[in-house]
């Protein structure tokens, strides 16, 4: 297996079409593996049926959502960690005003070291 890429030319200055062009590399997505395809692949490697795997994947999503909404982080060993980041307005505030400050919660996914190690070993191939 190899990661596909191609070269793209970009402006060296955003918004200036007359600026000198620079070459960069860009990942080429071969296809997308959706939940059903992933369930088929997992079922072929295990004693579980495709329906059972799909049920587990849907339950996993629901459990991750519930944990994050309860202000917990989630760590799936060998896969990823799901963490929250809360953003809001900055500035001086009293303790009472702090309850109004958070505006948004974002999820950050940190890939497990095992997956990154596998990517470090893969070859790159220029897309045709």
C-alpha positions, 0 to 999 in steps of 0.5 A: 500500500502507498499514500497517493499524492500529486503536486499543486501550484499555489500562490506564495501570497494568499489573495494575490494571483500575481504573486510568485507560484510555489509548488506543494504536495497534496494527498490524493484520496483514492476512495472513502471507507464508510461505516457499512464498508468498515463493518463488512471488513471487520466482520470478515476478520472476526466471528461477528456478523456485519449487523453486529459490527454495525450495531457496535459502531453505532453504539460506540458513536453514541457512547463517545457523544454521551461521554463528551457531553458529560465533560469526559474525555474518551480514549480508545487504546490503539485508535484515538483519544477524543478531547474537548476544547471550550472557547469563548470571549476573553477579557476581564470578568468577575466570577459571576460573568464567567458562567456566561463566557463559554461559547462553543465546545470543539472535539479534538481527536488525537490519533494513537501512536500505533497508527502514526507509527504505521503511517511513518512506515508507508511509502508515497506514490505519485498519482497518475 
